[in-house]
Amino acid sequence: MLFRTAAPKLLLAAICLSIALSSATQAIAQQATPISVIVFPGGFNWPIWVAQEKGYFEKNGVTVNMTPTPDSKFQLTGLIDGKFDIGITAIDNVVAYMEGQGAAPTSRTPDIVAFMGGDNGFLRLVTVPEVKGYSDLKGKQVSVDAITTGYAFVLRKLLEKGGLKSTDVELVSAGGVMQRFGALLERKHAGTLLISPFEVNAEAKGFNRLTDADEALGRYQGLVGAARRAWAEENRASLVGYIRGYIAALDWLYDSANKAEAIALLRKNVPNMPEELAVKSYAILLDPSKGFARRAELDVEGVKTVLALRSEYGEPRKILTDPTKYIDLQYYENARKQ
């Protein structure tokens, strides 16, 4: 009899607790500051998806609205002109626009900076099935995002190391990785630089991976979080909150106990991704030594590689040697102080 009397009371208490927690969650979300983040589509956005799904951003006072970009021109001009708060982009793009070597004009004078790292680029040179080596690329088109920014200089160096001169192939601008991947599958170009996990899908369809950029170039800084200096200073608390939420997502992703859920979340955000491809993506993107930067740290030596390539191929020609000109880690360091 005592049990029958207590059960409804326990149920009522549970309902009240659930309502209270829901109200608290809604209150946190309402108080959070919205941040607009422009990204390239792809599995390398995994930490952001996790932080959104798990509420790590909201717990740190921000909400994130993501916008996919078709190419680096749209992304960088939008970021510099103030249409977006944060860009997840190649640090080479940051350097290029700061040095007057950007691929598109901007209405504002560029003043952007990298505030945290992301990865080594996950860059793979992938070709159509009939191209099995560098020599097979002679006289053919190879695609990049923009000819003068992003990873174009990585591709030029890989071709050079493969024994090809600049005149042996034709570099063409084909947009972001999603567009280049589609063009490659349609055989519009003989090869392109893909970003993991796109190469896994291409290889499954019979396309060839000639090389991984990190094996040919050594340490290289790929994606970073970038923002306008003025916005970062004016929104210090929000930027620190974003970084903390991102790092919390990385902690969750690198916890092997979350592997099944992490793969399910990846497939949720990448429509039609087969489970086998998702599992391979997990192994690549979360490789302890070559995957996402474990704590979103920025590799200064990797930035030096970026500057060396831009010094060699960039126009107008400049010798670039100082990574600190394009980096401001005060927000990252603040975020790490828990």
C-alpha positions as a printed Julia matrix, in Angstrom:
338×3 Matrix{Float64}:
  0.0    0.0     0.0
  2.91   2.31    0.84
  4.41   1.62   -2.6
  1.16   2.54   -4.37
  1.04   5.84   -2.51
  4.7    6.7    -3.12
  4.82   5.79   -6.81
  2.59   8.66   -8.04
  4.59  11.08   -5.88
  7.86   9.84   -7.34
  6.45  10.12  -10.85
  5.26  13.67  -10.16
  8.68  14.58   -8.77
 10.4   13.18  -11.85
  8.1   15.17  -14.13
  8.76  18.36  -12.17
 12.52  17.73  -12.34
 12.34  17.16  -16.09
 10.4   20.38  -16.58
 12.91  22.27  -14.44
 15.87  20.9   -16.4
 14.17  21.71  -19.7
 13.47  25.26  -18.52
 17.07  25.66  -17.39
 18.35  24.43  -20.77
 16.08  26.85  -22.6
 17.23  29.69  -20.35
 20.88  28.92  -21.1
 20.16  28.83  -24.83
 18.31  32.16  -24.66
 21.24  33.79  -22.85
 23.85  32.38  -25.25
 25.45  34.7   -27.79
 24.95  33.65  -31.43
 28.09  33.24  -33.55
 28.06  32.81  -37.33
 30.65  30.35  -38.61
 31.36  29.77  -42.29
 32.83  26.37  -43.17
 33.62  24.13  -46.09
 31.23  21.15  -46.2
 32.77  17.88  -45.03
 33.5   15.5   -42.2
 36.2   17.82  -40.83
 33.3   19.77  -39.23
 32.76  16.82  -36.89
 33.86  18.68  -33.72
 31.39  21.49  -34.42
 28.55  19.02  -34.93
 29.43  17.3   -31.65
 29.61  20.6   -29.77
 26.17  21.53  -31.11
 24.65  18.12  -30.41
 26.08  17.85  -26.89
 25.44  21.46  -25.9
 29.13  22.26  -25.37
 28.79  25.64  -27.05
 25.73  26.6   -25.01
 27.47  25.56  -21.8
 30.13  28.11  -22.68
 27.72  30.91  -23.5
 27.43  30.73  -27.29
 25.32  29.21  -30.03
 26.8   28.46  -33.44
 25.08  28.96  -36.78
 26.98  27.27  -39.61
 27.01  28.4   -43.23
 28.56  26.17  -45.91
 30.73  27.97  -48.43
 31.02  27.05  -52.12
 34.65  28.2   -52.29
 37.37  30.15  -50.51
 36.58  33.42  -52.3
 33.05  33.51  -50.89
 34.31  32.49  -47.46
 37.19  34.93  -47.11
 35.46  37.95  -48.6
 32.45  37.28  -46.36
 34.64  36.93  -43.29
 36.74  40.04  -44.01
 33.71  42.16  -44.93
 31.96  41.25  -41.68
 29.21  38.96  -42.95
 30.49  36.11  -40.76
 32.18  36.05  -37.36
 34.45  33.01  -37.68
 35.83  31.13  -40.66
 37.14  27.57  -40.52
 39.63  27.9   -43.33
 43.15  27.12  -44.49
 45.69  29.36  -42.78
 47.16  29.95  -46.22
 43.98  31.9   -46.98
 44.6   34.08  -43.93
 48.16  34.76  -45.04
 47.2   35.4   -48.67
 44.56  38.02  -47.93
 46.7   39.71  -45.28
 49.55  39.98  -47.78
 47.47  41.36  -50.65
 47.62  38.05  -52.52
 43.96  37.07  -52.07
 41.95  35.58  -54.9
 39.1   38.12  -54.7
 38.67  41.81  -53.78
 37.22  42.81  -50.41
 35.34  45.96  -49.41
 37.32  46.23  -46.18
 41.05  46.13  -45.62
 41.85  42.56  -44.5
 42.68  42.27  -40.8
 42.12  38.63  -39.93
 44.02  36.3   -37.67
 44.14  32.59  -36.8
 43.11  32.03  -33.16
 43.34  28.23  -32.96
 44.43  25.22  -34.99
 42.45  22.39  -36.48
 44.36  19.83  -38.53
 47.22  19.22  -40.96
 44.94  19.64  -43.95
 44.21  15.93  -44.55
 45.29  16.61  -48.14
 45.34  13.76  -50.67
 46.17  13.98  -54.37
 43.53  11.83  -56.07
 43.27  11.06  -59.79
 40.92   9.39  -62.23
 41.38   5.59  -62.59
 43.5    5.76  -65.73
 46.03   8.12  -64.11
 48.24   5.84  -62.05
 51.3    8.06  -61.65
 52.49  11.64  -61.99
 53.68  11.15  -65.55
 50.12  10.24  -66.56
 49.03  13.78  -65.62
 51.06  15.44  -68.37
 48.9   17.56  -70.65
 45.86  17.18  -68.38
 43.87  19.47  -66.1
 44.26  19.3   -62.32
 41.83  21.26  -60.17
 42.17  23.45  -57.1
 39.85  25.81  -55.22
 41.49  29.11  -56.16
 44.66  29.24  -58.23
 46.51  31.58  -55.86
 45.24  30.63  -52.39
 44.26  27.72  -50.19
 46.02  24.5   -51.04
 47.0   25.39  -54.61
 50.66  25.75  -53.68
 50.62  22.38  -51.94
 49.45  20.84  -55.19
 52.13  22.65  -57.18
 54.83  21.38  -54.83
 53.5   17.81  -54.99
 53.51  17.9   -58.8
 57.05  19.27  -58.76
 58.22  16.55  -56.39
 56.55  14.07  -58.72
 58.78  15.24  -61.58
 56.36  17.58  -63.37
 57.03  21.17  -64.44
 54.37  23.86  -64.08
 53.84  23.75  -67.84
 53.19  20.0   -67.83
 49.67  20.36  -66.41
 46.92  22.96  -66.43
 45.68  24.13  -63.04
 42.0   25.07  -63.07
 39.83  26.64  -60.39
 36.89  24.37  -59.57
 35.59  25.59  -56.2
 35.58  24.0   -52.75
 36.27  20.36  -51.98
 32.65  19.33  -52.53
 32.66  20.84  -56.01
 36.08  19.38  -56.85
 35.04  15.95  -55.62
 31.96  16.02  -57.86
 33.97  17.22  -60.84
 36.54  14.47  -60.3
 33.86  11.77  -60.2
 32.47  13.17  -63.45
 36.03  13.05  -64.87
 36.0   16.73  -65.73
 39.59  16.91  -64.47
 42.33  14.32  -64.24
 43.09  14.95  -60.59
 42.57  17.19  -57.59
 43.51  17.66  -53.95
 40.83  16.13  -51.77
 40.39  16.52  -48.03
 39.63  13.46  -45.91
 37.35  11.62  -45.9
 36.49  12.43  -49.54
 39.4   10.34  -50.84
 37.99   7.22  -49.16
 34.82   7.48  -51.21
 36.81   8.18  -54.38
 39.11   5.19  -53.85
 36.09   2.95  -53.32
 34.96   3.97  -56.81
 38.28   3.03  -58.42
 40.03   6.41  -58.32
 43.7    6.53  -57.34
 45.43   8.27  -54.44
 48.89   9.29  -55.63
 50.15  10.71  -52.34
 49.33  12.25  -48.99
 50.61  15.8   -48.66
 51.94  15.35  -45.14
 54.19  12.52  -46.31
 55.66  14.72  -49.04
 55.85  18.04  -47.18
 56.23  17.13  -43.53
 54.55  19.31  -40.93
 51.85  21.51  -42.41
 49.12  23.61  -40.81
 45.84  23.12  -42.63
 42.52  24.36  -41.25
 42.4   26.98  -38.51
 39.78  29.05  -36.8
 40.06  32.63  -38.09
 38.36  35.9   -37.25
 38.71  39.65  -37.71
 40.95  41.12  -35.03
 38.39  43.79  -34.12
 35.58  41.23  -33.77
 37.75  38.96  -31.63
 38.65  41.8   -29.28
 35.07  43.07  -29.02
 33.7   39.55  -28.49
 36.44  38.11  -26.33
 34.14  36.11  -24.01
 32.19  34.61  -26.91
 35.34  33.61  -28.79
 36.79  31.98  -25.68
 33.47  30.17  -25.19
 33.56  28.93  -28.77
 37.09  27.56  -28.35
 36.18  25.84  -25.09
 33.12  24.23  -26.67
 35.21  23.04  -29.62
 37.88  21.52  -27.38
 35.21  19.79  -25.28
 33.9   18.23  -28.49
 37.38  16.99  -29.36
 37.69  15.41  -25.92
 34.4   13.62  -26.51
 35.39  12.47  -30.01
 38.74  11.1   -28.88
 37.08   9.07  -26.12
 36.82   5.6   -27.7
 33.76   4.87  -25.55
 31.87   7.31  -27.78
 32.93   5.74  -31.09
 29.55   4.25  -32.08
 27.67   7.44  -31.21
 30.29   9.57  -32.95
 29.95   7.54  -36.16
 26.17   7.8   -35.99
 26.47  11.58  -35.58
 28.8   11.81  -38.58
 26.33   9.88  -40.75
 23.51  12.12  -39.52
 25.36  15.2   -40.77
 26.74  13.69  -43.98
 23.69  12.34  -45.83
 23.98   8.97  -47.54
 27.36   8.16  -46.01
 27.67   4.36  -45.78
 28.63   3.01  -42.38
 31.82   1.48  -43.79
 32.95   4.9   -45.03
 32.05   6.46  -41.68
 34.16   3.88  -39.85
 37.14   4.59  -42.14
 36.62   8.32  -41.63
 36.77   7.79  -37.88
 40.11   6.01  -38.23
 41.55   8.83  -40.37
 40.17  11.95  -38.7
 40.7   10.66  -35.18
 44.08   9.06  -35.7
 46.02   9.9   -32.5
 49.08  11.1   -34.42
 47.64  12.43  -37.69
 44.03  13.29  -36.93
 42.39  16.44  -35.59
 44.76  18.48  -33.43
 44.04  16.87  -30.07
 43.41  20.15  -28.23
 42.87  22.38  -31.27
 46.47  23.53  -30.91
 48.13  25.41  -33.75
 51.35  24.0   -35.23
 53.71  26.95  -35.65
 56.26  24.8   -37.51
 53.46  23.77  -39.84
 52.67  27.44  -40.46
 56.31  27.96  -41.45
 55.83  25.35  -44.19
 52.8   27.31  -45.43
 54.86  30.51  -45.49
 57.71  28.81  -47.35
 55.34  27.62  -50.08
 53.72  31.05  -50.37
 57.15  32.68  -50.54
 58.0   30.37  -53.44
 54.8   30.58  -55.46
 52.8   33.61  -54.27
 52.25  36.72  -56.37
 53.31  39.44  -55.93
 56.45  37.75  -54.66
 57.21  38.22  -50.96
 59.51  36.42  -48.56
 57.36  35.45  -45.59
 59.04  34.1   -42.47
 57.15  35.34  -39.39
 54.19  33.1   -38.38
 53.24  35.4   -35.48
 52.04  38.02  -37.94
 49.01  35.86  -38.74
 48.37  34.29  -35.33
 46.85  35.55  -32.09
 46.65  32.8   -29.48
 45.63  34.91  -26.48
 42.01  33.72  -26.78
 43.08  30.1   -27.11
 45.35  30.36  -24.08
 42.52  31.94  -22.11
 40.19  29.12  -23.15
 42.65  26.51  -21.92
 42.6   28.04  -18.43
 39.68  26.14  -16.96
